[in-house]
Amino acid sequence: FPGRNSYPGDIFYLHSRLLERAGNFIIQGAKGMTGEASITCMPIAEMVMGDFSGYIQTNLMAMTDGHLYFDRDYFNQGKRPPINPFLSVTRVGRQAQTPLLRELSRKLTSFMVSYEKMKEFMHFGAELSEESQKMLLLGDKISGIFEQASISPRPYSLSILMFTTVWAGYWQEKDVNGLKLELRKLTNLFMSNEQFRKESENVILNSPSFNHLVDSMKSSQSNIIQLLAEIK
């Protein structure tokens, strides 16, 4: 593959000129009416052997508002979509998130970093304490929630409900495969039971923080918990 010096000197200009075709525009309609329209550009670049330092790739990363890194190793492990959360970047995404979602994102990112480090220790045959083993099991379960079929989009509130339920210790006795079965039941309940769906959305909407949401899920008086008990 060519090095930086092998590309034309104006390649960065050509790239930026192409990407600048995307954006928000005011258009002139019929009868003098004006309106707004937008064009979204999603450039796709292949990274050879996961190398980020390629000239085309670094150009695109410098110009765009973030990127998703589809990891070949994740794909080979059966994770779908195989997005590497540690190598993916968003520059504007969190500005559009609610405070609850931002806090959940921070907690999950911090936990998954610790989880990946713990998995690396296991490769060296390190003996793990009972607490570390519980952490690994929780990490496996959370990783399972991220796996999603392309033909089954998941509502925003359902995703938050899944992460919160597992984080709160529900289905603690289940292994990863058992959890996936329970999550399918939860999805069916959420999509078919209007009372459960509205109750879940109200609890999420009225929770000022993730910890408050977890406490609400742990409450024995919660209607959500009572409905969840019916699918066990």
C-alpha positions, 0 to 999 in steps of 0.5 A, spaced: 500 500 500 502 506 498 505 511 503 503 518 504 508 521 499 505 517 494 498 520 494 497 527 490 499 533 494 491 535 494 488 529 496 486 532 503 483 537 499 479 532 494 477 528 500 474 534 504 471 537 498 467 530 497 465 530 504 462 537 504 457 535 499 453 533 506 450 537 511 444 541 512 441 546 506 436 551 505 432 549 498 428 553 494 421 550 493 415 551 488 412 558 488 417 561 492 417 556 498 423 555 502 425 549 506 430 545 509 434 538 507 440 534 509 445 529 506 448 524 510 455 522 508 458 515 511 464 514 508 467 507 509 474 505 509 478 498 510 483 498 515 488 492 513 490 488 519 487 493 523 492 499 522 489 506 523 495 509 521 493 509 513 493 516 510 486 515 507 483 512 514 486 518 518 484 523 513 477 521 514 477 520 521 480 528 521 474 530 517 468 526 520 464 527 527 466 520 529 467 513 527 465 506 528 470 501 528 468 494 526 473 489 529 474 482 525 476 479 531 469 481 534 466 478 528 470 471 528 467 471 536 460 471 533 459 478 536 454 482 531 454 487 530 462 487 531 463 494 533 469 495 538 467 500 543 474 502 545 476 504 538 470 507 536 469 515 537 463 520 537 464 527 537 457 529 537 453 523 539 453 525 547 451 532 546 444 529 543 444 524 549 439 524 555 443 525 562 441 518 564 444 515 557 450 519 558 451 516 565 449 509 563 454 510 557 460 512 562 458 506 567 458 501 561 465 503 558 468 503 565 466 497 567 467 494 560 474 496 560 476 493 567 472 487 564 477 486 558 483 487 562 480 481 567 480 477 561 487 478 559 489 476 566 486 469 564 490 468 558 496 467 563 492 462 567 491 467 573 487 465 579 481 469 580 477 471 586 470 469 587 469 477 586 473 477 579 469 471 577 462 474 578 465 481 574 467 476 568 460 473 568 457 480 569 461 482 563 459 476 559 452 478 560 453 485 558 456 483 552 451 478 550 446 484 550 450 488 545 449 482 540 443 484 536 440 481 530 440 486 524 432 484 523 430 485 530 431 493 531 431 494 539 427 500 542 431 505 546 427 504 552 428 497 551 435 497 551 436 501 557 431 496 561 435 490 559 442 493 561 439 496 568 435 489 569 442 485 569 446 491 572 441 491 578 442 483 579 436 480 576 437 473 573 443 473 577 443 465 577 442 465 569 448 463 565 449 467 559 445 462 554 440 462 560 440 470 560 439 470 552 433 466 553 430 471 558 432 477 554 427 474 548 422 473 553 423 480 556 423 483 549 416 479 547 413 482 554 415 489 552 413 489 545 406 485 547 404 488 553 402 496 553 402 496 561 409 494 562 412 498 556 408 504 559 411 503 566 418 501 563 418 508 559 415 512 565 420 509 570 426 511 565 423 518 563 423 520 571 429 517 573 434 523 574 440 518 574 442 511 573 443 509 580 436 512 581 433 507 576 437 501 578 434 502 585 427 503 582 428 496 579 430 493 585 424 496 589 419 490 591 414 495 590 415 496 582 410 494 577 416 492 573 419 487 577 412 484 578 411 483 571 418 481 570 417 475 575 411 473 571 416 471 565 421 467 569 
